[in-house]
Amino acid sequence: MRRATLLLSTLLALVGAVGAPATPSATLGLPFSDFFEPRDYGGHVQVWSATEDAAGLMYFGNFASVLVYDGARWDHIAVPGTTFVRGVAIDAADTLWIGAVNELGYARTDATGRRMFVSLRERVPENARNFGEIWRTIVTSQGPLFLSNTWLLRWDGDRFTTLRLPEGSGWNLAAAGDDVWVSAPLAGWFRLRQSASALQLEPFARPERFQRQTIMTVLPEEKPGHVLLALSRRGWLRWDGKELQPFTTDLDAELRDQLLYRAARLPDGRLVAVYMQRGVFILDAEGRMLARIDDGAGLPSKPIFPFANRRGDLWVCLQRGILRIDARPWLTWFGPERGAPRSPISPPTSFRDELYFSSDNGLLRLAPAVGSQPARLVPVPEFTSFLEGITVAGDTLIGYGESLWEWRGPGTKPQLLPGEPNNVFEFAAMGTQPGRWLAMRDGGVHSYRRENERWIYEGAIPGLGHIRSLAETAGGVWWMGTPRDGVFRVRFPAPTPTGPGVPEITVFNTANGGLPAGHGWTRVSVRGGAPLLRCEGGLFRLSADGKNGRRRRNTARGSPTARRPRARMSTCRATDSGSRPDRRDRRSS
C-alpha cells in the first residue's frame, strides 16, 4: 500500500459515499497557501489593501507604491510624494483608484499595458487638501470615495465633492455596491446619501448593546437590499432594509470581544473574517466555521485585510508580507498542528460514521470541528502498535502491521486473529468468494474466512511465497508482485469449504512477459480496472501482443498450476524513474 504524508480533504469527499461524517465542514483541514515575503515583491513589510482588475492582475497597497502581481512576476506602480498606500479599488471601467497619505488619484492602463499613477490632489478643494491619511477607498456608481480621519471625498470625473466629518477618530467606510455605511466609535452609524452635488450622512440608530462599535465591512446577500454588517466587536448583524437581526456564527463565544479588522465574501458565498490578534477564519454562509488559519496553523504574520478574487483565491494582506490562500473547500490538508504525524499515514477509512487512519504509531481518528475549534487527528488509545493499514470487515475494523487485529470500536480492546499472524502487509477481501480474505505476510499469502462473526485461519496458499503486493481485478483475477520473480496472475478456479482452492498461476517475468532485465521488486495496483506494474524499469501495463504459452502442470497433488503468459507487460508512456524498496521491503529483505 502506498502511503501519503499529507491528508487531502478530497479523500474525505470520496469516502462520503460510504458513510463519512454527516457534516462535511466539520472534517475540513487547513487550506493550502503561498506566502510572499517583502523580498519576493520588493517592497515594504506592511501591506494594507488589495484589489483585482479585469485581466486578473492583483494590486496591493504598500509604501509609496502599489504592488502588481500577474501570477508569476511582481511589479510596482510608484506613488511619489507619499508614504503608506492604504486604499486601492478597481471600478467598472477598470480604473485603479489609489488613496495614500495626503495623496490620491488613479492609474489607467496605457497602450503598453502598464499603469502610471496620476495624482488628483491638486483638484481637491483647498480647504480639504491636507486631508491626511486615506484609510479606505471604495467605488460606487457615482464615483470613487476616499475616507480620511477628517474628510470624505468623491471624484465624479470632473471635480471633487467633499464632506467634513464630525469630530472624532476611528472613522470607517464600508459598502456593498451603492449601499454605503459610515461609522465611528463615538459619532455613531450613518448611511451615506449621495447626489450629484452633495454628500450627506444620514444617522442610523445604533443598537444600545453595540455602543462604540464600528461597522468594519458590509457584505451583500442574495436578496436585493439585504446586507451583512461585520462589526469591530460583538459579532455580526443582518440588515434587510427595515430592521437589524443578529447573525450568529461559531466565532461568537470565543471572539465576540476581539477586534474584527475586516471581512470579505468568497465567490461561492462563504465568509472570511480577519481578527488581527487571532487570525483568519473562513465560515460558510450560515456562520459555521470551516477553517481557522492562526499562529498554530502557520500564519506567518498578523492579518490586516482580506480580498477574494474572481477565481476564488483568498488574498490576505499582512503586517509582514502577503498570503495567498487556496480557498477551494474540497482541498485541505492536515499537518502536525492538526494532529497528523510527520511520518506517513494511510488514506481514510470510514468506520461507524467516523474516519480512521493507520500510522506508524497506531490508529488515528478524525475528531470533527466543534465551534471555533478545528478538526484534528487524535490517537485511538486502544491501538498504539505500528499499523501498515486498516480495512472494514462487517461491523469490525481490521488493523494489520506487526500483527492482525479485529477491533469493534471505542471502549473495546483489539483482538488478535488466529494463525499467529506477524508482519502483515495487506489484508484484502476476495470479491468472488464472499467472507474469505487474503493476508499478505512474510511467509507468503494466507487465507482467512469469516463465519458467524468469528475468524477461521485456513492456512498458507501453496505457490505464493514471497509476495510483496497484491490487487484484484474483475472476475476474481489476482495480480501479485514479488521481490525478484516478476508478477503472478493468480486465479482460484475451484474454491473449497476450507480454502480458496489451488491457484492457477501465470508468471510474467523477463523471459516470459516483457519485463526488463533487472526489474527487481514489482508493485502491482489496479488503475481503470486493469493491473499497473511499478518496478525498477518504470511503469508497465498489460498488453495482448505476446505469444501463446504452454501450460505447465506440476504433477504433485494439490500443487498450483503454472502457465506462461499469453499477454505481455508493455511500458507505459508516462514512466517512473524506478521503484525503490519501501519500508516493508527493508524489513523483510
Steps between C-alpha positions, in 0.01 A plus 500: 500500500639836404474743790480877502629758748233761429128443530283669240136574565433382145532156653241584760253586226570170328439306819176689558305263281567214738421667828726796575389747770171671418642855516782537246605839641581331832774292337688768307869558563720792405489660156819508297671839484794696355686759703667792325767673705613860447807375313268316258304809398775754566310733728419605855410237757146629564231449236168675560247428228438298184287498186483329158463638148312361201806307378541324835804701613519560873582839658614561857540823694857528629749777590507777238393250237242249391627145457387316184493121465416317176518148640872460432678834536483806723504860382438841659301814429683789662291746704749782560483755778322281753553213742241228564249409230208362701218516247479338154188418298408419139185644341283369216717681245807311630650816647716448808425755772770566758482669840812576706630755752406847371487350154232344281443431133469225243695274262359394163653248264688660209569362151789291635281338766670684788339731753644832613377695801323828432457726803172683563609671820517840339135460395390464862348829633768690687324481838506119483835450327687404816263212562770280657493123474250339265389187686240366261439527126182353349319539168133582443295572190542874571877483529776386736484595867806574715478506880753666730475577870335833425364500146289293264585580136330393176636547148242513220745521210506877499514623858501395863200514729609523864342432838662608826457219751379569855763525770639170616740231392468146368279574201435209267344468156334178382272425207314235306466661160330837550385412852764699687538505880716740698568448869722595793515381863377829651319672214275201421371331184392672181385410153642714222255679272654622174378751248679650205616795709501386862584228750281465807526280810161363601505387865419135562387389845782291642363233739583565863694176543731603214600837635853602399509230234590579140368344181821362350363324190167480317438187292212453256261205534298322234184701556521855362535756775609241759851535642717362779670748731830380649558697819831585663390301805189310614454307177280550195159644413266444205318799347199424280425861412257539791653361817815351647515133598783316673713275278642224717834335417721233656745777592268693729580329829877516460553821304210733581733737689789474254557761230367391160711704263343417166275241331441379146280263303631228269333452158309193624346691793736395778608767747847605609567675830839649589583552867840666522587331830339163427537420131290435190173306519296358213129445569218359294210725402319409823791586727639151564879494519679317220863596551715679753839633390686632803847485656454134578416432135807682370357849439826688438390843627202692636226540236368840394283480191330213311409505132333223298571509128270367229665159471449438872848565639505676835774762530587623848708814550726458803706713731790325335436372150208360303328162531314334212261231623356233273144525630353208306290327767568147377879524519652532847774327696596393849851555634662464844306803626181302435623174650643332189836332564803587292530135407270354228132430560249302297201630303183529713275206579139561606395290799180559698455848351850614595824519304807304608860487382786257557844631593837393636373582849165325478146600412390862455146637498380821338337700778252742334507874557301631796409868496811703422731206576612333176496134405811303593643150506510336843655166607271207578628378841408137438721481189859615555699238304644560153233468232567443131132551416137456603184365337141429600356150527130503586457694823868481598816687408801288402846640568810337357871562542705335773208258526133471402227636730124532507351804677132560572522869582574745782508348846598152376841335477638378167503120469768303314384287211598132505795350315774692686512775237806724494637763262173529310532736203151471353159356588252492214154351442453258211234644274382169357514305828289690755625474857852394394803726536865486395776607739838588352760398756875446512448134427277553196124530452264349759122468492242580768128440510248699704209288610234584761706802614811295570819461302631164378860468389522278190877496456761602242414476131749278311719659236460856627812556706683832522209707369545873568191655339160379389192643328181348357340575163162394360406133505710417804835540321780589743827669408791450737843663496817329623852611601676336205273253316286752310121523518253216561152492354302274733156342458320274743277291271376249761443641851436252780323529838839516672693728268502706178618199302817408311622810315560513127808719458628680190848652538606823328877552511791586274491172308122477474304821533693803378660616825848655463808327631578605855143604565542430872210554736159511334200691630151439365196726527175531305429805282189516285420138572836377364828413673777760510853384586774712653856372515861614456440518124208744527123460461349211305150400399357185345479463122378211284776490238701213649533143383277221625663299771504138603327381813740341741341292772665373814412133543495515878147487639369834617780699344430823313468505122764711322463668159711705267323824413295558185526872559801714581582797717564813289661824612267789583567830325519677833790310656634508851865556575492173685365338809696467817421257775270662754490450875355152488762394241784604728351320796465172315800502269 
